[in-house]
């Protein structure tokens, strides 16, 4: 089959996706991340590179934000200090740059990225609506953000990744992420999938749906500032992210639970949108995102 007529479409989709995720300096940053000489935190055979370089990260990232919002103190810090409403694409670009740099970049650049995030965390302090003081550098909050993120990335890779990890590789992936978590200040981050699940379960008594969490979920899933052309694929990403969440998260966030629909149409849509991203983005671009 002659694919030449599809090349302009492929280039258009690639530019649209990569531009949104990586920002105007994405090409230069990608070149430095992947081609700058020097040792890396993770070798080319490490599972973290496979997970963080796969299109399933689009779904995993959205799931992580929804799951993280259920911690009322962490969500209060986000609501009070994050620009996710006024500059959602800028926030996405900064997050994707951090993940790409720590996963694929030089050790020097990875440490510099971590130091930058830690400096920001030191400045973020406040009080929740209920009068609870918070500090973004609190090790307990850092741990929650870490385990919710790692659980989301791993869960969505196992559902939508191009090749699932074996149980041994799942443990190795969690151990890889512990390197980054510890650098950010997470105390004794989990290093196996079982320890990750146990740590996540230990947070359950602290989690609940707040007004800020439900507003964030609505913004992320229903009213994001998106061009009309990408609303349908984004809806598929959102549905796949919700379907991958634990059932106990649905009521606090006022999200639907439709198991038959989620296990059929939503799964197909999730596989469809991740396959489309893989088709549009060559491997190097996909890794940089």
Backbone bond lengths (Angstrom), bond angles and torsions (degrees), N, CA, C in turn:
res aa  C-N    CA-C-N  psi(-1)  N-CA   C-N-CA  omega(-1)  CA-C   N-CA-C  phi
1 X - - - 1.467 - - 1.526 109.62 -
2 X 1.329 117.04 132.87 1.451 122.45 -179.22 1.528 109.25 -79.95
3 X 1.344 115.92 115.32 1.462 120.23 -178.13 1.522 113.17 -95.85
4 X 1.325 117.31 -0.28 1.462 119.47 -177.26 1.523 113.05 -56.61
5 X 1.350 120.56 -41.96 1.463 118.98 179.31 1.524 113.31 -61.63
6 X 1.340 117.11 -20.88 1.462 120.03 -178.31 1.527 112.65 -87.90
7 X 1.332 117.92 -9.88 1.451 119.58 -175.92 1.531 113.56 -62.16
8 X 1.354 119.48 -42.87 1.473 118.20 176.86 1.528 112.14 -60.32
9 X 1.335 117.47 -39.18 1.466 120.54 177.99 1.529 110.06 -64.42
10 X 1.324 114.95 -43.03 1.462 118.88 179.76 1.518 110.95 -61.61
11 X 1.323 117.00 -42.97 1.460 121.43 179.55 1.528 110.97 -65.10
12 X 1.328 116.06 -39.70 1.472 120.28 179.67 1.525 110.89 -63.60
13 X 1.339 115.97 -46.14 1.464 119.81 179.98 1.525 110.13 -65.11
14 X 1.338 116.57 -42.24 1.462 120.30 -179.99 1.515 111.33 -60.68
15 X 1.333 116.60 -45.66 1.463 120.27 179.64 1.524 111.22 -63.76
16 X 1.333 116.78 -39.76 1.463 120.22 -179.13 1.523 111.18 -65.63
17 X 1.340 116.51 -45.98 1.470 120.20 -178.06 1.523 110.59 -70.26
18 X 1.324 116.60 -50.66 1.454 119.96 -176.47 1.522 111.41 -64.83
19 X 1.330 116.90 -38.22 1.456 120.49 179.10 1.511 112.45 -63.22
20 X 1.341 116.64 -40.78 1.457 120.49 179.20 1.518 111.91 -67.83
21 X 1.318 116.16 -41.30 1.467 120.51 -174.18 1.525 111.74 -80.73
22 X 1.317 117.47 -39.88 1.464 120.88 -173.20 1.520 113.85 -98.96
23 X 1.332 118.11 -19.23 1.455 120.41 178.89 1.512 113.14 84.57
24 X 1.345 117.15 178.54 1.471 121.17 -175.09 1.517 113.96 -64.59
25 X 1.329 118.46 -24.15 1.463 121.19 179.37 1.528 111.56 -98.81
26 X 1.322 116.04 17.46 1.458 120.39 -173.99 1.513 114.39 -59.60
27 X 1.330 117.40 -41.57 1.462 120.06 -177.37 1.522 111.36 -63.30
28 X 1.336 116.38 -45.18 1.463 119.89 -179.47 1.529 110.65 -66.43
29 X 1.317 116.34 -40.71 1.466 119.73 179.37 1.522 111.12 -65.34
30 X 1.328 116.29 -41.01 1.453 119.85 178.96 1.519 110.83 -60.63
31 X 1.323 116.50 -43.62 1.462 120.40 -179.52 1.527 110.52 -60.85
32 X 1.330 116.95 -43.12 1.462 119.13 -179.65 1.526 110.67 -67.57
33 X 1.340 117.28 -45.16 1.458 120.97 -176.93 1.526 111.08 -57.86
34 X 1.321 116.25 -44.80 1.468 119.65 -172.56 1.521 114.72 -92.43
35 X 1.336 116.91 -21.05 1.466 117.58 -171.53 1.519 114.36 -120.86
36 X 1.320 119.13 -8.71 1.467 119.42 177.54 1.526 109.28 -64.24
37 X 1.320 117.82 135.43 1.475 119.78 -179.18 1.527 111.14 -71.87
38 X 1.316 115.12 151.62 1.454 119.92 176.41 1.516 111.71 134.64
39 X 1.330 117.19 161.13 1.464 121.20 179.18 1.519 111.55 -66.94
40 X 1.327 115.56 153.54 1.456 122.90 177.98 1.528 109.70 -114.69
41 X 1.331 116.14 158.82 1.454 119.89 173.08 1.521 111.39 -67.10
42 X 1.349 116.74 -30.74 1.463 120.22 -174.89 1.522 109.66 -130.84
43 X 1.326 115.51 131.29 1.449 120.68 178.25 1.517 111.78 -74.36
44 X 1.335 117.21 168.33 1.462 121.20 -175.52 1.520 114.52 -64.34
45 X 1.319 117.83 -17.26 1.461 120.64 -178.02 1.532 112.52 -95.35
46 X 1.329 118.48 1.74 1.455 120.31 -175.42 1.532 111.55 -77.84
47 X 1.344 117.76 141.98 1.469 121.20 -178.49 1.523 113.81 -59.73
48 X 1.327 118.15 -29.59 1.456 119.25 -178.53 1.526 111.13 -60.59
49 X 1.313 116.43 -32.39 1.467 119.01 178.64 1.529 111.21 -69.00
50 X 1.310 116.27 -36.70 1.466 118.83 179.32 1.533 110.73 -69.45
51 X 1.323 115.97 -43.78 1.467 119.28 -177.71 1.524 110.75 -67.84
52 X 1.324 117.13 -50.82 1.463 120.32 -175.13 1.520 112.80 -74.36
53 X 1.319 117.76 -11.06 1.450 120.42 177.00 1.516 113.97 -98.87
54 X 1.327 117.56 4.51 1.459 120.99 -176.28 1.521 111.07 -99.81
55 X 1.322 115.71 152.10 1.465 121.33 -179.59 1.519 113.20 -64.35
56 X 1.326 117.81 -17.87 1.466 120.32 177.10 1.522 111.75 -62.80
57 X 1.336 117.79 -15.34 1.461 120.74 177.77 1.524 111.90 -63.37
58 X 1.324 117.94 -26.27 1.469 119.60 177.28 1.525 109.77 -61.51
59 X 1.317 116.41 -42.31 1.468 120.84 178.46 1.527 109.91 -74.27
60 X 1.319 116.99 -43.28 1.449 120.99 -178.99 1.517 113.01 -61.66
61 X 1.321 116.97 -37.28 1.460 119.79 179.32 1.513 112.39 -65.00
62 X 1.327 116.70 -41.55 1.459 120.33 178.73 1.528 110.48 -67.90
63 X 1.327 117.03 -41.11 1.466 120.26 177.04 1.526 110.61 -60.09
64 X 1.336 116.78 -41.11 1.458 120.26 -179.41 1.524 111.38 -61.09
65 X 1.322 117.16 -42.49 1.462 120.09 179.34 1.524 111.71 -63.39
66 X 1.328 116.56 -41.48 1.464 120.24 179.16 1.521 110.88 -65.30
67 X 1.331 116.64 -44.81 1.455 120.39 -178.99 1.529 111.26 -66.30
68 X 1.316 117.01 -44.33 1.463 121.06 -179.30 1.521 112.04 -61.18
69 X 1.331 117.45 -30.68 1.470 120.86 -176.87 1.522 112.46 -65.30
70 X 1.335 118.12 -15.55 1.461 120.65 -176.91 1.526 113.33 -77.44
71 X 1.310 118.34 -9.58 1.461 119.50 173.52 1.531 107.02 -88.84
72 X 1.331 118.41 113.22 1.472 120.18 -171.58 1.520 113.73 -60.94
73 X 1.330 118.28 -34.01 1.460 119.84 -179.21 1.522 110.07 -74.13
74 X 1.323 116.61 -45.06 1.459 119.65 177.98 1.523 110.91 -61.82
75 X 1.348 116.53 -40.10 1.454 119.83 -179.31 1.520 111.39 -68.71
76 X 1.327 117.33 -34.89 1.461 120.15 176.89 1.526 110.69 -62.73
77 X 1.340 116.64 -38.78 1.461 120.18 178.20 1.526 110.77 -65.41
78 X 1.329 115.92 -40.86 1.469 119.62 178.03 1.528 110.79 -65.03
79 X 1.328 115.90 -47.48 1.465 120.04 -178.30 1.526 111.84 -63.08
80 X 1.329 116.45 -33.89 1.450 119.42 -176.40 1.512 115.00 -86.07
81 X 1.321 117.66 -21.08 1.469 118.87 -171.65 1.526 114.36 -131.55
82 X 1.326 118.32 -13.85 1.459 119.68 -178.38 1.523 110.74 -87.31
83 X 1.325 115.11 152.57 1.463 120.52 176.97 1.525 110.73 -103.44
84 X 1.348 117.11 32.18 1.461 119.20 -175.62 1.519 112.12 -64.22
85 X 1.325 118.60 -24.36 1.469 120.43 178.18 1.523 111.98 -84.48
86 X 1.317 116.84 -45.01 1.456 120.42 -175.32 1.524 113.43 -82.01
87 X 1.334 116.56 -27.23 1.462 120.02 -179.59 1.524 109.94 -142.42
88 X 1.342 118.11 62.86 1.470 119.83 -176.40 1.515 113.15 -62.90
89 X 1.348 117.38 -35.69 1.460 118.84 -178.58 1.522 110.71 -71.34
90 X 1.332 116.87 -36.28 1.457 119.22 176.26 1.518 111.48 -63.02
91 X 1.336 116.28 -40.91 1.465 120.09 178.54 1.532 110.43 -64.75
92 X 1.334 116.60 -41.85 1.458 120.31 177.84 1.520 110.98 -61.36
93 X 1.329 116.14 -42.46 1.458 119.92 -178.32 1.525 111.64 -66.08
94 X 1.321 117.09 -38.76 1.464 119.67 178.25 1.526 111.02 -67.46
95 X 1.325 116.52 -39.51 1.460 120.14 178.94 1.528 111.12 -66.35
96 X 1.330 116.37 -45.49 1.465 119.50 -179.43 1.524 111.11 -65.46
97 X 1.337 117.13 -34.99 1.459 120.20 177.53 1.532 110.28 -65.61
98 X 1.320 116.99 -41.51 1.466 120.18 178.62 1.526 110.61 -62.54
99 X 1.323 116.95 -47.05 1.466 119.99 -179.42 1.525 111.30 -63.03
100 X 1.322 116.57 -42.87 1.457 119.84 -179.12 1.523 111.14 -66.06
101 X 1.329 116.08 -42.10 1.461 119.79 -177.21 1.519 111.49 -67.01
102 X 1.333 117.31 -45.22 1.467 119.50 -178.58 1.524 112.22 -72.16
103 X 1.331 117.27 -27.32 1.469 120.13 -178.92 1.520 112.37 -85.09
104 X 1.333 117.18 -43.03 1.462 120.83 -170.83 1.525 114.27 -116.58
105 X 1.325 117.22 -17.73 1.458 120.29 -174.26 1.518 113.35 -78.65
106 X 1.318 116.04 177.62 1.455 120.61 177.96 1.527 109.78 -66.95
107 X 1.323 115.66 157.70 1.461 120.39 178.79 1.525 110.67 -59.84
108 X 1.321 116.55 -36.91 1.462 120.21 179.50 1.526 110.97 -64.85
109 X 1.329 116.88 -45.19 1.466 120.05 179.12 1.522 111.13 -68.14
110 X 1.336 117.23 -37.36 1.463 120.55 178.77 1.527 110.68 -61.95
111 X 1.328 116.28 -44.60 1.462 119.46 179.54 1.526 110.81 -65.60
112 X 1.320 117.09 -37.39 1.459 120.37 178.66 1.538 110.25 -64.99
113 X 1.328 116.84 -38.60 1.461 120.03 177.86 1.529 110.90 -64.91
114 X 1.321 116.77 -42.37 1.468 121.03 178.06 1.523 110.65 -63.36
115 X 1.324 116.86 -44.27 1.459 120.48 179.86 1.527 111.30 -60.33
116 X 1.335 116.18 -37.65 1.459 119.54 178.22 1.512 112.55 -64.34
117 X 1.340 116.80 -42.91 1.463 120.77 179.03 1.526 110.46 -65.98
118 X 1.318 117.24 -42.06 1.464 120.12 179.81 1.529 111.24 -63.58
119 X 1.308 117.58 -35.88 1.463 120.34 177.99 1.530 110.85 -65.24
120 X 1.329 116.20 -39.58 1.470 120.18 177.13 1.525 110.36 -64.64
121 X 1.329 116.74 -44.35 1.464 120.85 179.87 1.527 111.67 -59.29
122 X 1.308 116.93 -36.48 1.460 119.66 -179.15 1.529 112.08 -62.97
123 X 1.327 117.00 -28.55 1.468 120.53 -176.42 1.519 113.49 -86.29
124 X 1.325 117.40 -15.03 1.467 120.40 -172.91 1.528 110.06 -91.65
125 X 1.318 115.39 110.88 1.460 122.88 176.76 1.516 108.29 -138.91
126 X 1.327 116.19 156.25 1.456 119.65 178.22 1.509 111.07 178.00
127 X 1.329 114.53 -164.30 1.461 121.90 -179.23 1.519 108.50 -137.47
128 X 1.325 116.66 136.42 1.458 120.28 178.97 1.522 110.56 -71.97
129 X 1.321 116.48 170.90 1.455 122.36 177.61 1.532 111.23 -57.90
130 X 1.335 115.79 -27.91 1.466 120.45 -179.62 1.522 112.96 -91.02
131 X 1.318 116.52 6.49 1.449 119.43 177.19 1.504 115.94 86.89
132 X 1.325 117.56 14.14 1.461 121.31 179.58 1.528 109.32 -88.93
133 X 1.334 118.60 121.67 1.470 119.37 178.61 1.529 111.12 -72.27
134 X 1.322 116.03 148.80 1.460 119.64 177.65 1.520 110.23 -139.78
135 X 1.315 114.33 157.76 1.457 123.50 175.57 1.519 106.37 -141.41
136 X 1.320 117.83 124.97 1.466 121.15 -175.03 1.522 112.58 -61.78
137 X 1.331 117.60 -20.58 1.466 120.47 178.34 1.529 112.61 -87.30
138 X 1.325 117.42 3.61 1.465 121.42 177.36 1.534 109.04 -58.70
139 X 1.331 118.49 121.93 1.468 120.41 -177.88 1.533 113.36 -56.12
140 X 1.333 117.03 -33.34 1.462 119.54 -179.34 1.527 110.80 -67.06
141 X 1.319 117.73 -42.67 1.459 120.55 177.49 1.525 111.06 -67.51
142 X 1.320 116.59 -39.63 1.464 120.06 177.04 1.519 110.97 -60.18
143 X 1.330 115.91 -38.88 1.456 120.04 179.01 1.527 110.76 -64.11
144 X 1.354 117.00 -43.13 1.461 119.52 179.63 1.528 111.30 -61.09
145 X 1.317 115.90 -47.73 1.464 119.65 -179.94 1.525 110.08 -59.62
146 X 1.319 116.39 -41.66 1.471 120.51 -178.59 1.523 111.69 -64.56
147 X 1.334 117.85 -51.96 1.466 119.01 -174.86 1.521 111.17 -67.84
148 X 1.337 118.03 -35.45 1.464 120.12 177.99 1.520 110.86 -66.11
149 X 1.313 116.33 -38.17 1.460 120.85 179.99 1.521 111.37 -69.16
150 X 1.321 116.65 -49.48 1.469 120.66 -178.04 1.525 110.37 -63.41
151 X 1.334 116.95 -42.29 1.462 120.36 177.78 1.522 110.71 -59.98
152 X 1.314 117.29 -40.87 1.465 121.22 -178.57 1.516 111.84 -68.41
153 X 1.326 116.86 -45.64 1.464 119.74 -179.66 1.526 110.63 -62.43
154 X 1.330 116.38 -43.02 1.459 120.10 -178.51 1.520 111.29 -68.99
155 X 1.330 116.95 -45.06 1.462 120.80 179.89 1.523 111.46 -58.40
156 X 1.325 116.79 -46.99 1.466 119.44 -176.55 1.522 111.91 -73.25
157 X 1.337 117.14 -29.96 1.464 117.91 174.34 1.521 110.34 -65.09
158 X 1.328 116.91 -41.62 1.458 120.14 -179.70 1.522 111.56 -66.59
159 X 1.310 118.17 -25.75 1.467 121.30 177.80 1.521 112.40 -87.29
160 X 1.339 116.68 -42.18 1.458 120.26 -168.74 1.529 114.32 -124.46
161 X 1.313 118.39 -1.92 1.457 120.49 179.19 1.516 111.70 -66.91
162 X 1.313 116.13 156.58 1.456 120.01 -176.41 1.527 110.93 -67.99
163 X 1.343 116.93 -27.83 1.459 120.67 175.18 1.517 108.69 -146.39
164 X 1.327 116.71 120.56 1.456 121.38 -178.02 1.527 111.28 -64.82
165 X 1.321 115.56 151.22 1.452 120.65 174.37 1.526 110.03 -81.92
166 X 1.318 116.45 147.18 1.458 120.37 171.43 1.532 108.22 -74.17
167 X 1.339 118.28 165.41 1.467 118.89 176.47 1.531 113.02 -54.61
168 X 1.315 116.91 -38.93 1.458 119.86 178.60 1.529 110.79 -66.38
169 X 1.322 116.38 -38.75 1.462 120.06 178.65 1.523 111.35 -70.04
170 X 1.334 117.51 -32.00 1.469 120.08 175.66 1.523 109.70 -61.80
171 X 1.334 116.64 -44.55 1.460 119.89 177.00 1.529 110.73 -61.48
172 X 1.319 116.08 -41.83 1.462 119.85 -179.47 1.526 110.90 -65.46
173 X 1.336 117.18 -36.63 1.469 119.94 177.58 1.523 110.58 -63.84
174 X 1.336 117.09 -46.25 1.461 120.32 179.15 1.529 110.20 -61.42
175 X 1.332 116.70 -39.40 1.472 120.20 177.30 1.526 111.28 -64.48
176 X 1.335 117.32 -38.30 1.462 120.43 176.83 1.528 110.89 -61.65
177 X 1.312 116.39 -46.23 1.473 119.47 -178.22 1.524 110.95 -66.50
178 X 1.323 117.45 -26.11 1.463 120.14 178.18 1.527 110.62 -62.24
179 X 1.324 116.60 -30.21 1.479 120.56 177.85 1.516 109.97 -60.90
180 X 1.324 117.25 -43.44 1.456 121.38 179.89 1.526 110.07 -73.64
181 X 1.339 116.47 -43.23 1.454 119.80 -179.64 1.514 112.18 -58.72
182 X 1.326 116.87 -45.39 1.460 120.37 179.48 1.522 110.86 -62.41
183 X 1.326 117.34 -39.50 1.461 120.63 179.15 1.525 111.40 -63.69
184 X 1.336 116.76 -30.99 1.465 121.36 179.17 1.530 112.86 -80.82
185 X 1.328 117.01 -10.90 1.449 119.88 178.66 1.510 115.25 110.33
186 X 1.332 117.68 9.93 1.465 120.85 177.48 1.521 108.50 -74.31
187 X 1.330 118.53 125.53 1.457 120.00 -179.59 1.533 111.58 -77.32
188 X 1.308 116.63 124.06 1.463 121.95 176.01 1.529 112.67 46.87
189 X 1.343 118.49 61.12 1.465 120.19 -179.45 1.514 111.59 -63.37
190 X 1.333 118.80 149.99 1.468 121.29 -178.87 1.517 111.28 -62.55
191 X 1.328 115.30 148.70 1.466 120.59 -178.23 1.521 112.62 -123.07
192 X 1.336 117.76 3.87 1.468 121.17 174.27 1.523 108.21 -136.02
193 X 1.324 116.44 161.24 1.457 120.63 178.86 1.528 111.47 -63.58
194 X 1.322 116.85 -37.22 1.465 120.03 178.60 1.520 111.10 -65.74
195 X 1.319 117.03 -42.18 1.466 120.49 178.03 1.525 110.91 -65.90
196 X 1.325 116.84 -35.73 1.461 120.84 177.09 1.526 110.44 -62.60
197 X 1.338 117.40 -47.13 1.457 121.21 179.50 1.527 111.05 -62.38
198 X 1.337 116.77 -40.00 1.455 120.93 179.40 1.527 111.26 -65.28
199 X 1.325 116.15 -42.23 1.464 120.40 -179.42 1.528 110.57 -66.43
200 X 1.321 116.57 -39.05 1.464 120.45 178.43 1.528 110.55 -64.64
201 X 1.318 116.13 -42.78 1.469 120.42 179.86 1.527 111.15 -63.56
202 X 1.312 117.72 -32.66 1.463 121.25 -178.83 1.525 112.07 -65.67
203 X 1.336 116.70 -22.07 1.462 120.35 179.01 1.532 112.92 -83.18
204 X 1.321 117.81 -12.98 1.462 120.49 -173.59 1.533 114.44 -50.48
205 X 1.344 119.89 -44.25 1.467 118.50 -179.28 1.529 114.36 -61.82
206 X 1.338 117.24 -20.20 1.464 120.60 -178.31 1.524 112.73 -89.23
207 X 1.314 117.56 -10.33 1.459 120.88 -170.03 1.523 111.41 -93.36
208 X 1.321 115.63 141.97 1.458 121.17 174.84 1.525 108.91 -163.39
209 X 1.314 114.56 162.79 1.449 119.69 178.62 1.519 110.85 -88.34
210 X 1.308 117.28 116.63 1.459 122.02 176.17 1.523 109.53 -102.69
211 X 1.310 114.74 170.43 1.462 118.27 177.24 1.526 110.53 -60.84
212 X 1.336 115.94 -40.90 1.463 119.89 178.76 1.524 111.35 -62.09
213 X 1.338 116.94 -39.32 1.466 120.34 -179.87 1.524 110.67 -66.01
214 X 1.325 116.92 -43.82 1.468 119.76 -179.46 1.524 111.34 -68.11
215 X 1.335 116.75 -36.03 1.465 119.40 176.62 1.529 110.62 -65.73
216 X 1.319 116.42 -39.22 1.467 119.68 178.12 1.519 110.82 -64.96
217 X 1.337 116.76 -42.27 1.467 120.47 179.22 1.525 110.54 -62.24
218 X 1.323 115.95 -42.82 1.471 118.80 179.40 1.529 110.83 -63.80
219 X 1.327 116.45 -42.48 1.459 119.65 179.66 1.528 110.53 -62.82
220 X 1.324 116.36 -45.44 1.465 120.36 -176.34 1.524 112.84 -68.50
221 X 1.335 116.73 -34.61 1.459 120.12 -172.72 1.522 114.31 -101.00
222 X 1.327 117.39 -29.84 1.472 120.15 -170.85 1.515 113.11 -113.23
223 X 1.328 117.66 -41.37 1.466 119.52 -171.88 1.525 114.15 -122.67
224 X 1.331 119.84 37.80 1.466 118.72 177.90 1.527 109.68 -71.14
225 X 1.342 117.84 149.25 1.470 120.69 -179.67 1.520 111.25 -77.77
226 X 1.334 116.06 86.50 1.458 120.94 -174.74 1.518 110.91 -121.87
227 X 1.331 117.48 146.37 1.466 120.31 171.73 1.528 110.08 -62.85
228 X 1.293 116.24 151.11 1.462 121.45 -177.73 1.525 111.58 -56.58
229 X 1.330 117.15 -36.02 1.464 121.31 -174.16 1.527 113.11 -65.13
230 X 1.320 117.91 -24.04 1.471 119.44 -176.20 1.524 112.79 -107.83
231 X 1.310 117.43 5.06 1.467 119.01 -177.28 1.530 112.00 -66.82
232 X 1.325 117.75 -36.72 1.465 119.64 -179.01 1.526 110.95 -67.84
233 X 1.358 120.13 -50.92 1.471 117.94 177.54 1.525 112.61 -63.58
234 X 1.338 117.65 -33.63 1.459 118.68 177.66 1.523 110.75 -67.01
235 X 1.326 116.99 -36.37 1.467 120.06 176.66 1.522 110.43 -61.09
236 X 1.340 116.72 -36.56 1.462 120.17 177.20 1.515 110.95 -66.53
237 X 1.337 117.06 -40.74 1.466 120.88 176.54 1.523 110.02 -62.14
238 X 1.339 116.75 -45.24 1.457 120.58 -179.85 1.511 112.49 -62.58
239 X 1.325 116.89 -44.01 1.463 120.34 179.64 1.524 110.87 -64.07
240 X 1.324 116.78 -40.82 1.465 120.09 178.78 1.525 111.21 -65.82
241 X 1.338 117.00 -37.86 1.462 120.57 178.47 1.527 110.58 -64.43
242 X 1.317 116.94 -45.55 1.471 121.05 179.42 1.524 110.04 -63.34
243 X 1.332 117.22 -44.10 1.466 120.93 -178.17 1.522 112.18 -63.33
244 X 1.328 117.50 -25.51 1.461 120.45 -179.12 1.527 112.77 -86.05
245 X 1.323 117.99 -9.26 1.459 121.27 179.26 1.528 110.73 -72.07
246 X 1.327 117.86 150.70 1.457 119.73 173.42 1.531 110.60 -59.63
247 X 1.319 116.05 148.69 1.468 120.17 -177.03 1.525 111.30 -58.85
248 X 1.332 117.29 -35.16 1.465 119.96 -175.89 1.523 113.37 -67.28
249 X 1.326 118.33 -11.51 1.464 120.17 178.91 1.524 112.79 -84.40
250 X 1.323 117.87 -16.10 1.464 119.77 -169.77 1.530 112.64 -67.91
251 X 1.331 117.16 -48.87 1.469 119.71 -177.19 1.525 112.42 -63.03
252 X 1.347 119.70 -47.34 1.468 118.70 179.19 1.526 113.81 -58.54
253 X 1.341 116.86 -33.41 1.463 120.44 -179.83 1.529 112.80 -95.19
254 X 1.349 115.20 -1.11 1.468 121.76 -178.46 1.528 111.04 57.76
255 X 1.311 113.93 48.21 1.454 121.47 177.91 1.520 108.89 -107.34
256 X 1.322 118.04 147.30 1.467 120.37 -177.94 1.518 112.49 -72.09
257 X 1.319 115.58 156.68 1.466 121.81 173.23 1.515 107.46 -128.61
258 X 1.342 115.59 105.68 1.464 122.77 -176.39 1.528 107.81 -128.15
259 X 1.327 117.66 79.40 1.478 120.56 -169.14 1.516 115.05 -57.82
260 X 1.318 118.64 -41.67 1.463 119.87 -178.58 1.523 110.27 -66.08
261 X 1.316 116.64 -46.99 1.465 121.65 179.30 1.529 110.57 -63.48
262 X 1.325 116.77 -41.17 1.459 120.67 -178.20 1.524 111.84 -66.81
263 X 1.320 116.90 -35.39 1.466 120.66 -177.86 1.524 113.67 -83.29
264 X 1.316 116.72 -5.32 1.467 119.98 179.60 1.526 110.26 -119.61
265 X 1.317 117.23 -82.28 1.464 120.97 -174.54 1.523 112.81 -63.00
266 X 1.328 116.75 -42.45 1.464 118.73 -177.34 1.532 110.78 -67.53
267 X 1.332 116.66 -40.73 1.470 119.10 177.74 1.522 111.39 -61.81
268 X 1.332 116.00 -43.06 1.462 119.41 178.37 1.529 111.09 -62.76
269 X 1.330 116.31 -41.26 1.463 120.15 179.33 1.529 110.58 -65.56
270 X 1.319 116.96 -40.15 1.462 120.20 178.49 1.516 111.97 -62.83
271 X 1.340 115.98 -44.07 1.464 119.49 177.24 1.525 110.68 -65.86
272 X 1.330 116.26 -35.64 1.456 119.54 -179.87 1.515 112.74 -64.96
273 X 1.337 117.19 -45.56 1.459 119.60 -176.79 1.527 111.20 -71.55
274 X 1.332 118.91 -36.42 1.461 119.64 177.70 1.533 110.75 -69.83
275 X 1.326 116.87 -36.38 1.468 119.56 176.10 1.524 111.03 -64.15
276 X 1.333 116.54 -38.09 1.457 120.50 179.18 1.527 111.05 -65.25
277 X 1.325 117.28 -39.66 1.463 120.41 178.28 1.523 110.17 -65.48
278 X 1.336 117.17 -42.43 1.465 119.72 178.47 1.530 111.11 -62.92
279 X 1.320 116.37 -37.35 1.454 119.90 178.70 1.525 110.66 -66.14
280 X 1.337 116.31 -39.84 1.463 120.26 -174.52 1.520 112.35 -76.88
281 X 1.328 117.38 -36.81 1.453 120.26 -173.40 1.522 111.00 -104.78
282 X 1.324 118.50 122.29 1.457 120.58 172.19 1.520 109.77 -60.42
283 X 1.333 118.10 158.45 1.465 121.07 -174.34 1.520 114.87 -52.70
284 X 1.330 118.87 -42.05 1.475 120.02 -177.37 1.515 110.68 -63.18
285 X 1.345 116.92 -40.21 1.464 119.57 179.12 1.503 110.20 -68.40
286 X 1.320 116.50 -39.01 1.456 120.06 -178.79 1.519 109.82 -64.22
287 X 1.334 117.88 -40.13 1.458 120.17 179.49 1.508 111.01 -65.58
288 X 1.324 117.51 -37.82 1.447 119.53 -178.91 1.504 113.26 -68.91
289 X 1.314 117.68 -20.63 1.449 120.10 179.51 1.508 110.92 -85.19
